[in-house]
Amino acid sequence: MTTGHSKRSLAQKLGLKPGMSCWWHNMPQTVFDEIAAGVDDLVLLPTLENGVNTAHIFCNGSKRTSRSAE
């Protein structure tokens, strides 16, 4: 699925490729669904660990952002 005027999927925009290991924190289900529709075989890690290819943290406020960085 593409959004806006771009013909590229969200997974493509993020550079996600099959087999990549990913860790996501607080990802909205709608974003997860859009990414999943754009790339197969992502390895979703339950915790952030060495060797992860990509990590995305979703925050809805500055207080939460500063606490996540600690």
PDB file of N, CA, C and O in Angstrom, chain B, residues numbered from 101:
ATOM      1  N   MET B 101       0.839  -1.170   0.000  1.00  0.00           N
ATOM      2  CA  MET B 101       0.000   0.000   0.000  1.00  0.00           C
ATOM      3  C   MET B 101       0.889   1.240   0.000  1.00  0.00           C
ATOM      4  O   MET B 101       1.905   1.285   0.695  1.00  0.00           O
ATOM      5  N   THR B 102       0.509   2.227  -0.768  1.00  0.00           N
ATOM      6  CA  THR B 102       1.235   3.484  -0.771  1.00  0.00           C
ATOM      7  C   THR B 102       0.347   4.569  -0.197  1.00  0.00           C
ATOM      8  O   THR B 102      -0.879   4.491  -0.272  1.00  0.00           O
ATOM      9  N   THR B 103       0.972   5.576   0.373  1.00  0.00           N
ATOM     10  CA  THR B 103       0.203   6.691   0.920  1.00  0.00           C
ATOM     11  C   THR B 103       0.685   7.972   0.278  1.00  0.00           C
ATOM     12  O   THR B 103       1.833   8.074  -0.153  1.00  0.00           O
ATOM     13  N   GLY B 104      -0.215   8.961   0.218  1.00  0.00           N
ATOM     14  CA  GLY B 104       0.165  10.234  -0.355  1.00  0.00           C
ATOM     15  C   GLY B 104       0.421  10.133  -1.843  1.00  0.00           C
ATOM     16  O   GLY B 104      -0.213   9.341  -2.539  1.00  0.00           O
ATOM     17  N   HIS B 105       1.337  10.924  -2.322  1.00  0.00           N
ATOM     18  CA  HIS B 105       1.600  10.978  -3.755  1.00  0.00           C
ATOM     19  C   HIS B 105       2.704  10.019  -4.212  1.00  0.00           C
ATOM     20  O   HIS B 105       2.897   9.837  -5.414  1.00  0.00           O
ATOM     21  N   SER B 106       3.411   9.420  -3.298  1.00  0.00           N
ATOM     22  CA  SER B 106       4.502   8.518  -3.657  1.00  0.00           C
ATOM     23  C   SER B 106       3.974   7.170  -4.126  1.00  0.00           C
ATOM     24  O   SER B 106       2.950   6.690  -3.639  1.00  0.00           O
ATOM     25  N   LYS B 107       4.669   6.572  -5.060  1.00  0.00           N
ATOM     26  CA  LYS B 107       4.291   5.245  -5.549  1.00  0.00           C
ATOM     27  C   LYS B 107       5.031   4.148  -4.779  1.00  0.00           C
ATOM     28  O   LYS B 107       4.816   2.962  -5.028  1.00  0.00           O
ATOM     29  N   ARG B 108       5.891   4.540  -3.854  1.00  0.00           N
ATOM     30  CA  ARG B 108       6.643   3.586  -3.047  1.00  0.00           C
ATOM     31  C   ARG B 108       5.882   3.261  -1.766  1.00  0.00           C
ATOM     32  O   ARG B 108       5.233   4.125  -1.176  1.00  0.00           O
ATOM     33  N   SER B 109       5.973   2.000  -1.346  1.00  0.00           N
ATOM     34  CA  SER B 109       5.324   1.593  -0.084  1.00  0.00           C
ATOM     35  C   SER B 109       6.122   2.141   1.098  1.00  0.00           C
ATOM     36  O   SER B 109       7.273   2.551   0.949  1.00  0.00           O
ATOM     37  N   LEU B 110       5.496   2.141   2.266  1.00  0.00           N
ATOM     38  CA  LEU B 110       6.186   2.589   3.474  1.00  0.00           C
ATOM     39  C   LEU B 110       7.410   1.717   3.729  1.00  0.00           C
ATOM     40  O   LEU B 110       8.457   2.228   4.126  1.00  0.00           O
ATOM     41  N   ALA B 111       7.296   0.425   3.512  1.00  0.00           N
ATOM     42  CA  ALA B 111       8.438  -0.480   3.704  1.00  0.00           C
ATOM     43  C   ALA B 111       9.603  -0.083   2.796  1.00  0.00           C
ATOM     44  O   ALA B 111      10.758  -0.110   3.220  1.00  0.00           O
ATOM     45  N   GLN B 112       9.306   0.282   1.560  1.00  0.00           N
ATOM     46  CA  GLN B 112      10.355   0.725   0.633  1.00  0.00           C
ATOM     47  C   GLN B 112      10.969   2.036   1.094  1.00  0.00           C
ATOM     48  O   GLN B 112      12.189   2.202   1.053  1.00  0.00           O
ATOM     49  N   LYS B 113      10.133   2.964   1.532  1.00  0.00           N
ATOM     50  CA  LYS B 113      10.638   4.256   2.005  1.00  0.00           C
ATOM     51  C   LYS B 113      11.565   4.087   3.203  1.00  0.00           C
ATOM     52  O   LYS B 113      12.529   4.837   3.360  1.00  0.00           O
ATOM     53  N   LEU B 114      11.271   3.099   4.046  1.00  0.00           N
ATOM     54  CA  LEU B 114      12.104   2.836   5.219  1.00  0.00           C
ATOM     55  C   LEU B 114      13.306   1.951   4.904  1.00  0.00           C
ATOM     56  O   LEU B 114      14.145   1.719   5.775  1.00  0.00           O
ATOM     57  N   GLY B 115      13.400   1.460   3.683  1.00  0.00           N
ATOM     58  CA  GLY B 115      14.528   0.610   3.290  1.00  0.00           C
ATOM     59  C   GLY B 115      14.450  -0.804   3.821  1.00  0.00           C
ATOM     60  O   GLY B 115      15.468  -1.490   3.908  1.00  0.00           O
ATOM     61  N   LEU B 116      13.247  -1.253   4.179  1.00  0.00           N
ATOM     62  CA  LEU B 116      13.095  -2.600   4.727  1.00  0.00           C
ATOM     63  C   LEU B 116      13.133  -3.644   3.621  1.00  0.00           C
ATOM     64  O   LEU B 116      12.534  -3.470   2.560  1.00  0.00           O
ATOM     65  N   LYS B 117      13.844  -4.726   3.886  1.00  0.00           N
ATOM     66  CA  LYS B 117      13.995  -5.800   2.908  1.00  0.00           C
ATOM     67  C   LYS B 117      13.713  -7.139   3.579  1.00  0.00           C
ATOM     68  O   LYS B 117      13.872  -7.268   4.793  1.00  0.00           O
ATOM     69  N   PRO B 118      13.294  -8.144   2.796  1.00  0.00           N
ATOM     70  CA  PRO B 118      13.023  -9.474   3.365  1.00  0.00           C
ATOM     71  C   PRO B 118      14.214  -9.985   4.173  1.00  0.00           C
ATOM     72  O   PRO B 118      15.367  -9.837   3.766  1.00  0.00           O
ATOM     73  N   GLY B 119      13.916 -10.586   5.317  1.00  0.00           N
ATOM     74  CA  GLY B 119      14.951 -11.175   6.163  1.00  0.00           C
ATOM     75  C   GLY B 119      15.583 -10.217   7.163  1.00  0.00           C
ATOM     76  O   GLY B 119      16.356 -10.652   8.017  1.00  0.00           O
ATOM     77  N   MET B 120      15.276  -8.918   7.081  1.00  0.00           N
ATOM     78  CA  MET B 120      15.862  -7.960   8.024  1.00  0.00           C
ATOM     79  C   MET B 120      15.299  -8.200   9.424  1.00  0.00           C
ATOM     80  O   MET B 120      14.131  -8.551   9.592  1.00  0.00           O
ATOM     81  N   SER B 121      16.163  -7.999  10.427  1.00  0.00           N
ATOM     82  CA  SER B 121      15.699  -8.086  11.808  1.00  0.00           C
ATOM     83  C   SER B 121      15.291  -6.687  12.267  1.00  0.00           C
ATOM     84  O   SER B 121      16.025  -5.716  12.081  1.00  0.00           O
ATOM     85  N   CYS B 122      14.117  -6.607  12.864  1.00  0.00           N
ATOM     86  CA  CYS B 122      13.524  -5.320  13.237  1.00  0.00           C
ATOM     87  C   CYS B 122      13.068  -5.336  14.682  1.00  0.00           C
ATOM     88  O   CYS B 122      12.629  -6.362  15.200  1.00  0.00           O
ATOM     89  N   TRP B 123      13.178  -4.179  15.326  1.00  0.00           N
ATOM     90  CA  TRP B 123      12.612  -3.985  16.655  1.00  0.00           C
ATOM     91  C   TRP B 123      11.832  -2.694  16.629  1.00  0.00           C
ATOM     92  O   TRP B 123      12.345  -1.658  16.205  1.00  0.00           O
ATOM     93  N   TRP B 124      10.588  -2.752  17.083  1.00  0.00           N
ATOM     94  CA  TRP B 124       9.710  -1.588  17.097  1.00  0.00           C
ATOM     95  C   TRP B 124       9.115  -1.438  18.476  1.00  0.00           C
ATOM     96  O   TRP B 124       8.722  -2.420  19.106  1.00  0.00           O
ATOM     97  N   HIS B 125       9.049  -0.208  18.941  1.00  0.00           N
ATOM     98  CA  HIS B 125       8.469   0.082  20.252  1.00  0.00           C
ATOM     99  C   HIS B 125       7.273   1.012  20.066  1.00  0.00           C
ATOM    100  O   HIS B 125       7.406   2.091  19.488  1.00  0.00           O
ATOM    101  N   ASN B 126       6.111   0.595  20.554  1.00  0.00           N
ATOM    102  CA  ASN B 126       4.880   1.373  20.484  1.00  0.00           C
ATOM    103  C   ASN B 126       4.415   1.670  19.051  1.00  0.00           C
ATOM    104  O   ASN B 126       3.806   2.710  18.797  1.00  0.00           O
ATOM    105  N   MET B 127       4.700   0.770  18.132  1.00  0.00           N
ATOM    106  CA  MET B 127       4.262   0.986  16.755  1.00  0.00           C
ATOM    107  C   MET B 127       2.747   0.831  16.663  1.00  0.00           C
ATOM    108  O   MET B 127       2.199  -0.179  17.103  1.00  0.00           O
ATOM    109  N   PRO B 128       2.064   1.832  16.090  1.00  0.00           N
ATOM    110  CA  PRO B 128       0.618   1.698  15.898  1.00  0.00           C
ATOM    111  C   PRO B 128       0.295   0.532  14.955  1.00  0.00           C
ATOM    112  O   PRO B 128       1.037   0.270  14.008  1.00  0.00           O
ATOM    113  N   GLN B 129      -0.796  -0.151  15.218  1.00  0.00           N
ATOM    114  CA  GLN B 129      -1.182  -1.306  14.404  1.00  0.00           C
ATOM    115  C   GLN B 129      -1.343  -0.931  12.931  1.00  0.00           C
ATOM    116  O   GLN B 129      -1.010  -1.727  12.052  1.00  0.00           O
ATOM    117  N   THR B 130      -1.846   0.257  12.656  1.00  0.00           N
ATOM    118  CA  THR B 130      -2.039   0.669  11.257  1.00  0.00           C
ATOM    119  C   THR B 130      -0.705   0.781  10.522  1.00  0.00           C
ATOM    120  O   THR B 130      -0.614   0.437   9.343  1.00  0.00           O
ATOM    121  N   VAL B 131       0.321   1.256  11.209  1.00  0.00           N
ATOM    122  CA  VAL B 131       1.648   1.360  10.606  1.00  0.00           C
ATOM    123  C   VAL B 131       2.223  -0.039  10.397  1.00  0.00           C
ATOM    124  O   VAL B 131       2.787  -0.331   9.343  1.00  0.00           O
ATOM    125  N   PHE B 132       2.079  -0.901  11.400  1.00  0.00           N
ATOM    126  CA  PHE B 132       2.547  -2.277  11.272  1.00  0.00           C
ATOM    127  C   PHE B 132       1.899  -2.964  10.075  1.00  0.00           C
ATOM    128  O   PHE B 132       2.577  -3.626   9.289  1.00  0.00           O
ATOM    129  N   ASP B 133       0.588  -2.803   9.941  1.00  0.00           N
ATOM    130  CA  ASP B 133      -0.132  -3.439   8.830  1.00  0.00           C
ATOM    131  C   ASP B 133       0.366  -2.939   7.483  1.00  0.00           C
ATOM    132  O   ASP B 133       0.508  -3.717   6.540  1.00  0.00           O
ATOM    133  N   GLU B 134       0.630  -1.644   7.395  1.00  0.00           N
ATOM    134  CA  GLU B 134       1.113  -1.083   6.131  1.00  0.00           C
ATOM    135  C   GLU B 134       2.510  -1.602   5.793  1.00  0.00           C
ATOM    136  O   GLU B 134       2.790  -1.922   4.638  1.00  0.00           O
ATOM    137  N   ILE B 135       3.377  -1.685   6.785  1.00  0.00           N
ATOM    138  CA  ILE B 135       4.723  -2.219   6.558  1.00  0.00           C
ATOM    139  C   ILE B 135       4.650  -3.689   6.167  1.00  0.00           C
ATOM    140  O   ILE B 135       5.317  -4.117   5.225  1.00  0.00           O
ATOM    141  N   ALA B 136       3.843  -4.462   6.887  1.00  0.00           N
ATOM    142  CA  ALA B 136       3.715  -5.895   6.612  1.00  0.00           C
ATOM    143  C   ALA B 136       3.199  -6.151   5.201  1.00  0.00           C
ATOM    144  O   ALA B 136       3.558  -7.153   4.582  1.00  0.00           O
ATOM    145  N   ALA B 137       2.365  -5.259   4.692  1.00  0.00           N
ATOM    146  CA  ALA B 137       1.836  -5.419   3.341  1.00  0.00           C
ATOM    147  C   ALA B 137       2.898  -5.130   2.287  1.00  0.00           C
ATOM    148  O   ALA B 137       2.740  -5.520   1.130  1.00  0.00           O
ATOM    149  N   GLY B 138       3.980  -4.452   2.670  1.00  0.00           N
ATOM    150  CA  GLY B 138       4.986  -4.048   1.698  1.00  0.00           C
ATOM    151  C   GLY B 138       6.224  -4.909   1.639  1.00  0.00           C
ATOM    152  O   GLY B 138       7.001  -4.798   0.691  1.00  0.00           O
ATOM    153  N   VAL B 139       6.433  -5.771   2.631  1.00  0.00           N
ATOM    154  CA  VAL B 139       7.637  -6.611   2.622  1.00  0.00           C
ATOM    155  C   VAL B 139       7.343  -7.899   3.400  1.00  0.00           C
ATOM    156  O   VAL B 139       6.689  -7.878   4.443  1.00  0.00           O
ATOM    157  N   ASP B 140       7.836  -9.005   2.874  1.00  0.00           N
ATOM    158  CA  ASP B 140       7.652 -10.311   3.514  1.00  0.00           C
ATOM    159  C   ASP B 140       8.883 -10.681   4.330  1.00  0.00           C
ATOM    160  O   ASP B 140       9.971 -10.149   4.112  1.00  0.00           O
ATOM    161  N   ASP B 141       8.700 -11.581   5.251  1.00  0.00           N
ATOM    162  CA  ASP B 141       9.790 -12.240   5.974  1.00  0.00           C
ATOM    163  C   ASP B 141      10.640 -11.318   6.847  1.00  0.00           C
ATOM    164  O   ASP B 141      11.837 -11.562   7.005  1.00  0.00           O
ATOM    165  N   LEU B 142      10.047 -10.263   7.418  1.00  0.00           N
ATOM    166  CA  LEU B 142      10.788  -9.490   8.407  1.00  0.00           C
ATOM    167  C   LEU B 142      10.881 -10.319   9.674  1.00  0.00           C
ATOM    168  O   LEU B 142       9.940 -11.033  10.023  1.00  0.00           O
ATOM    169  N   VAL B 143      12.000 -10.231  10.360  1.00  0.00           N
ATOM    170  CA  VAL B 143      12.197 -10.925  11.625  1.00  0.00           C
ATOM    171  C   VAL B 143      11.940  -9.905  12.728  1.00  0.00           C
ATOM    172  O   VAL B 143      12.752  -9.007  12.950  1.00  0.00           O
ATOM    173  N   LEU B 144      10.812 -10.045  13.420  1.00  0.00           N
ATOM    174  CA  LEU B 144      10.450  -9.106  14.474  1.00  0.00           C
ATOM    175  C   LEU B 144      11.025  -9.565  15.801  1.00  0.00           C
ATOM    176  O   LEU B 144      10.656 -10.625  16.307  1.00  0.00           O
ATOM    177  N   LEU B 145      11.919  -8.783  16.363  1.00  0.00           N
ATOM    178  CA  LEU B 145      12.576  -9.127  17.618  1.00  0.00           C
ATOM    179  C   LEU B 145      11.750  -8.620  18.791  1.00  0.00           C
ATOM    180  O   LEU B 145      11.255  -7.494  18.744  1.00  0.00           O
ATOM    181  N   PRO B 146      11.584  -9.426  19.855  1.00  0.00           N
ATOM    182  CA  PRO B 146      10.790  -8.998  21.004  1.00  0.00           C
ATOM    183  C   PRO B 146      11.491  -7.937  21.853  1.00  0.00           C
ATOM    184  O   PRO B 146      10.829  -7.169  22.550  1.00  0.00           O
ATOM    185  N   THR B 147      12.819  -7.889  21.802  1.00  0.00           N
ATOM    186  CA  THR B 147      13.597  -6.896  22.551  1.00  0.00           C
ATOM    187  C   THR B 147      14.701  -6.360  21.646  1.00  0.00           C
ATOM    188  O   THR B 147      15.102  -7.011  20.681  1.00  0.00           O
ATOM    189  N   LEU B 148      15.181  -5.178  21.967  1.00  0.00           N
ATOM    190  CA  LEU B 148      16.290  -4.596  21.227  1.00  0.00           C
ATOM    191  C   LEU B 148      17.549  -5.372  21.583  1.00  0.00           C
ATOM    192  O   LEU B 148      17.864  -5.547  22.760  1.00  0.00           O
ATOM    193  N   GLU B 149      18.263  -5.834  20.574  1.00  0.00           N
ATOM    194  CA  GLU B 149      19.463  -6.631  20.825  1.00  0.00           C
ATOM    195  C   GLU B 149      20.504  -6.365  19.752  1.00  0.00           C
ATOM    196  O   GLU B 149      20.205  -5.774  18.714  1.00  0.00           O
ATOM    197  N   ASN B 150      21.725  -6.805  20.011  1.00  0.00           N
ATOM    198  CA  ASN B 150      22.799  -6.638  19.041  1.00  0.00           C
ATOM    199  C   ASN B 150      22.435  -7.306  17.726  1.00  0.00           C
ATOM    200  O   ASN B 150      21.794  -8.356  17.712  1.00  0.00           O
ATOM    201  N   GLY B 151      22.840  -6.703  16.632  1.00  0.00           N
ATOM    202  CA  GLY B 151      22.610  -7.284  15.325  1.00  0.00           C
ATOM    203  C   GLY B 151      21.307  -6.880  14.681  1.00  0.00           C
ATOM    204  O   GLY B 151      21.005  -7.327  13.575  1.00  0.00           O
ATOM    205  N   VAL B 152      20.514  -6.037  15.350  1.00  0.00           N
ATOM    206  CA  VAL B 152      19.252  -5.594  14.765  1.00  0.00           C
ATOM    207  C   VAL B 152      19.561  -4.717  13.545  1.00  0.00           C
ATOM    208  O   VAL B 152      20.462  -3.879  13.589  1.00  0.00           O
ATOM    209  N   ASN B 153      18.812  -4.915  12.466  1.00  0.00           N
ATOM    210  CA  ASN B 153      19.011  -4.111  11.257  1.00  0.00           C
ATOM    211  C   ASN B 153      18.321  -2.762  11.329  1.00  0.00           C
ATOM    212  O   ASN B 153      18.815  -1.781  10.772  1.00  0.00           O
ATOM    213  N   THR B 154      17.188  -2.702  12.007  1.00  0.00           N
ATOM    214  CA  THR B 154      16.441  -1.450  12.095  1.00  0.00           C
ATOM    215  C   THR B 154      15.634  -1.406  13.375  1.00  0.00           C
ATOM    216  O   THR B 154      15.106  -2.423  13.825  1.00  0.00           O
ATOM    217  N   ALA B 155      15.540  -0.214  13.962  1.00  0.00           N
ATOM    218  CA  ALA B 155      14.736  -0.014  15.171  1.00  0.00           C
ATOM    219  C   ALA B 155      13.946   1.278  14.999  1.00  0.00           C
ATOM    220  O   ALA B 155      14.474   2.284  14.526  1.00  0.00           O
ATOM    221  N   HIS B 156      12.697   1.236  15.381  1.00  0.00           N
ATOM    222  CA  HIS B 156      11.837   2.418  15.302  1.00  0.00           C
ATOM    223  C   HIS B 156      11.103   2.561  16.624  1.00  0.00           C
ATOM    224  O   HIS B 156      10.509   1.606  17.124  1.00  0.00           O
ATOM    225  N   ILE B 157      11.150   3.762  17.185  1.00  0.00           N
ATOM    226  CA  ILE B 157      10.457   4.066  18.433  1.00  0.00           C
ATOM    227  C   ILE B 157       9.389   5.101  18.132  1.00  0.00           C
ATOM    228  O   ILE B 157       9.673   6.157  17.567  1.00  0.00           O
ATOM    229  N   PHE B 158       8.162   4.792  18.513  1.00  0.00           N
ATOM    230  CA  PHE B 158       7.038   5.691  18.276  1.00  0.00           C
ATOM    231  C   PHE B 158       6.659   6.352  19.595  1.00  0.00           C
ATOM    232  O   PHE B 158       6.390   5.671  20.584  1.00  0.00           O
ATOM    233  N   CYS B 159       6.639   7.675  19.604  1.00  0.00           N
ATOM    234  CA  CYS B 159       6.312   8.450  20.803  1.00  0.00           C
ATOM    235  C   CYS B 159       5.214   9.446  20.477  1.00  0.00           C
ATOM    236  O   CYS B 159       5.107   9.935  19.352  1.00  0.00           O
ATOM    237  N   ASN B 160       4.407   9.735  21.476  1.00  0.00           N
ATOM    238  CA  ASN B 160       3.340  10.699  21.259  1.00  0.00           C
ATOM    239  C   ASN B 160       3.501  11.945  22.107  1.00  0.00           C
ATOM    240  O   ASN B 160       2.532  12.674  22.320  1.00  0.00           O
ATOM    241  N   GLY B 161       4.703  12.205  22.595  1.00  0.00           N
ATOM    242  CA  GLY B 161       4.940  13.415  23.375  1.00  0.00           C
ATOM    243  C   GLY B 161       6.396  13.546  23.774  1.00  0.00           C
ATOM    244  O   GLY B 161       7.118  12.550  23.812  1.00  0.00           O
ATOM    245  N   SER B 162       6.836  14.751  24.071  1.00  0.00           N
ATOM    246  CA  SER B 162       8.243  14.982  24.376  1.00  0.00           C
ATOM    247  C   SER B 162       8.676  14.355  25.693  1.00  0.00           C
ATOM    248  O   SER B 162       9.820  13.913  25.805  1.00  0.00           O
ATOM    249  N   LYS B 163       7.795  14.299  26.704  1.00  0.00           N
ATOM    250  CA  LYS B 163       8.166  13.655  27.956  1.00  0.00           C
ATOM    251  C   LYS B 163       8.486  12.190  27.728  1.00  0.00           C
ATOM    252  O   LYS B 163       9.456  11.655  28.263  1.00  0.00           O
ATOM    253  N   ARG B 164       7.660  11.564  26.933  1.00  0.00           N
ATOM    254  CA  ARG B 164       7.860  10.148  26.651  1.00  0.00           C
ATOM    255  C   ARG B 164       9.145   9.932  25.856  1.00  0.00           C
ATOM    256  O   ARG B 164       9.842   8.940  26.071  1.00  0.00           O
ATOM    257  N   THR B 165       9.468  10.845  24.942  1.00  0.00           N
ATOM    258  CA  THR B 165      10.689  10.750  24.152  1.00  0.00           C
ATOM    259  C   THR B 165      11.916  10.812  25.057  1.00  0.00           C
ATOM    260  O   THR B 165      12.830  10.000  24.916  1.00  0.00           O
ATOM    261  N   SER B 166      11.943  11.743  25.960  1.00  0.00           N
ATOM    262  CA  SER B 166      13.117  11.883  26.833  1.00  0.00           C
ATOM    263  C   SER B 166      13.294  10.673  27.747  1.00  0.00           C
ATOM    264  O   SER B 166      14.425  10.287  28.042  1.00  0.00           O
ATOM    265  N   ARG B 167      12.201  10.073  28.196  1.00  0.00           N
ATOM    266  CA  ARG B 167      12.315   8.879  29.031  1.00  0.00           C
ATOM    267  C   ARG B 167      12.775   7.675  28.222  1.00  0.00           C
ATOM    268  O   ARG B 167      13.503   6.832  28.745  1.00  0.00           O
ATOM    269  N   SER B 168      12.368   7.573  26.956  1.00  0.00           N
ATOM    270  CA  SER B 168      12.776   6.439  26.124  1.00  0.00           C
ATOM    271  C   SER B 168      14.274   6.465  25.852  1.00  0.00           C
ATOM    272  O   SER B 168      14.891   5.416  25.664  1.00  0.00           O
ATOM    273  N   ALA B 169      14.862   7.657  25.831  1.00  0.00           N
ATOM    274  CA  ALA B 169      16.276   7.793  25.514  1.00  0.00           C
ATOM    275  C   ALA B 169      17.172   7.475  26.689  1.00  0.00           C
ATOM    276  O   ALA B 169      18.381   7.321  26.514  1.00  0.00           O
ATOM    277  N   GLU B 170      16.612   7.373  27.881  1.00  0.00           N
ATOM    278  CA  GLU B 170      17.444   7.114  29.066  1.00  0.00           C
ATOM    279  C   GLU B 170      17.873   5.675  29.154  1.00  0.00           C
ATOM    280  O   GLU B 170      18.576   5.297  30.091  1.00  0.00           O
TER     281      GLU B 170
END
